[in-house]
Amino acid sequence: MRYRPLLFVVLFAACSSPRKEAPEYTLPPEWAPHEAVWFTYTGIAIDTVLDRMLMELDTTTLAVCVIDGDSIAQHIRARWDSLGIAPDRYRVEIAVDSLLSPVVRDAGPIFLRRRDGGLAVLDQAWNTYGDLNNEVRNSPAQLALEDSFPAMFAKRLGLPLVRTALVIEGGACEINGRGDLLQVEAVTLQRNPGWSRDSIANELERVFGAQRIIWLKEGMPDDAWHLEPRIHGNVYTWATGGHVDEFCRFVNDSTVLLAWPEDDELADPVHAIARRRMEVNERILQQAGLHVLHAPVPVLEYRGLILDSLKDHHARLLARYPEVHHGDSVRQLHAASYLNLLITNGRVFVPAYWHEGLSEEMRIKDERMRKLLRPLFPGRRIVPIDPRAINRYGGGMHCWTQQQPEAKE
C-alpha cells in the first residue's frame, strides 16, 4: 500500500493541470457536413464542368453560384432550367458587373467555424497569386474587388469577419480536422515576403486553429507560377506555383493522397521533376507521422502554342525569357491532377480524363483513381467528371468551388 501517496500526487497533478482552451476559430476538414457548395460561374466553357457537378450534387446540399453580372445570371438560369436543375437547388450571388470575380476557393469566402459552433468568414490579404508588382496590370477597380471579395459576402450572409494581413489562398491550405495544416513553402513564403515561417505559423494557428504546420517544399511542375511559367526547355504553363490541392490531400485525419509518377513514366522530364519533388514531400509527411498513399498522375497532354506578343500572358513570358521570341513555337501543359477533387455531402467529385478514342493508359489511370477512393469514402458516391475546361485556366474542380460547413447549434 506504500505506492498510494505517490499515485495520488500523480493523479492530482494530471487532473489539476490547465486544459488548453479550444481555438477561437477552426477550419473544418472538407469531409465535414456542408450546408452549401459555392461555385464560380463565368459565362465561359468552364461552366459546363460546374453544371455537371451541380446536377450530381447531393440534394441536401445547396449550390451557391457566384456570377459576374445579371445578364450572365439570366443566361445561366435559362440553361439550368433546360438541364432540369430546380430553382430550389441553388442560390445566385451576383458579384460586380464588368469585373471578373476571383475563384471562390482561393479568394473566398473561406468559412471558419467559431468556438460557439457558428460560422465566420476569413478576410485574408490578397495579391493575385503573388503578383507583388501588379505585372498582370489589373485595374484599381479589379484589385479592389478581389481584396473586398470575402467582406462582401460576409456582409450579405450576416457573418463576422476574421481579418488577417497574411496572404492566404484556399487551394494552398489542406487541413485534417485535428490541427494539422499542410503548407507549401514555395507558395506561402513567396506570397508573404517579410513574414518568417514562425510568424506565419502563429497567424495560421490564430485564424485556422492549426496546431501543427507541416511544411512541404514544392508542388507539381505543371502547376508552375504564372509569372515564371517555364517548366523546362520549351514547355510552359500558367498556374499558381504549387498549390497543395494539386498534389497532396487529406482523406481522413491521418492519411494523405500524394501525386506519384510511376517508374515507367520518368522518361518524360515533367514526370521526373514531379517525382523528385514528391519524394521530398513524402519524407516530410512520413516524418510527421502521416500515412501516405500514392495517387496516379494524369497522362501528360501537350499542346502546341505559337507565342503572340499581343496576348498579355505571352508578352510577359517573352519579357521574362529574352531568348524566346514572338512567333516561336512552344509546348504548353495545363495543370491537370486527380487530386484536385471535391469532397462534399454524399459525393466525391474526382477528375476523369478518358473518353472513347483516347489511350487505354488514360482509362486505366482513371479507374485506378476511383478504386483508390472507394474504400476511403464508403458512404460517398465517387462521381467522375472531365475537368479539362477548367484545367486550361490553371486549376480544377476544387479551385472553382468552396464548401460552406454546417453551423453547429
Secondary structure, 3 states (H helix, E strand, C coil): CCCHHHHHHHHHHHHHCCCCCCCCEECCCCCCCEEEEEEEECCCCHHHHHHHHHHHCCCCCEEEEEECCHHHHHHHHHHHHHCCCCHHHEEEEECCCCCCCCCHHHHCCEEEEECCCCEEEEEEECCCCCCCCCCCCCCHHHHHHHHHHHHHHHHHHCCCEEEEEEECCHHHCEECCCCEEEEEHHHHHHHCCCCCHHHHHHHHHHHHCCCEEEEECCCCHHHCECCCCEEECCEECCECCCCHHHCEEECCCCEEEEECCCHHHCCCHHHHHHHHHHHHHHHHHHHCCCEEEEECCCCCCCEEEECCCCCHHHHHHHHHCCCCCCCCEEEECCCCCCCCCEEECCEEEEECCCCCCCCHHHHHHHHHHHHHHHHHCCCCEEEEECCHHHHCCCCCCCCCEEEEECCCC
